Amino acid sequence: MSAQSAFTAIGLVFLAVGLVILFFLLRQLRRAWQSRQWPRVRGTIQHSGTQRKVFYQSPSHPADRVESTTLDFRYDYTVHRQAYTGTRVTLSDSVIKTGRQLQRRVEQFPPGKTVDVYYNPENPAESVLIPGASLYHFTPLITPLLMIAVGIWLLGMGNAF
């Protein structure tokens, strides 16, 4: 394989992967943006806390593990006489946050508190306590944008030969 074709092939891979990731992240961002228009009902916090999760990269190597702390919420709400239980505070709950940021959310929504619950009118089982997009929807965009830039650069390098 020549250097030109290697740069082109690798560039196309970076470009394709970056575009696919960007597509899914922009879809999430759009959904978060739309959630600002979701209707709201009153709900009650049943449980608020954090949960430590451990992921093992390989069962044969227990030392190779990744630990993460995530929000652990449950709140009840009713839409059109149908009862639901929600677990998401925001649509960016899956983005890694600091322990202090997570603790602030727990303090903001203690058990027993009555809250506004924003639900997706097309799927009332999908809900959040804080609608809209936040910084946490934009920071993951850095990775696919860098991949796209590297892909374009590699394609340019392939054409330079």
Secondary structure as UniProt FT lines:
FT   HELIX           3..34
FT   HELIX           35..37
FT   STRAND          40..56
FT   TURN            59..60
FT   TURN            62..63
FT   STRAND          65..79
FT   TURN            80..81
FT   STRAND          82..86
FT   TURN            91..94
FT   HELIX           99..108
FT   TURN            111..112
FT   STRAND          114..120
FT   TURN            121..122
FT   STRAND          123..128
FT   HELIX           135..138
FT   HELIX           139..141
FT   HELIX           142..160
//
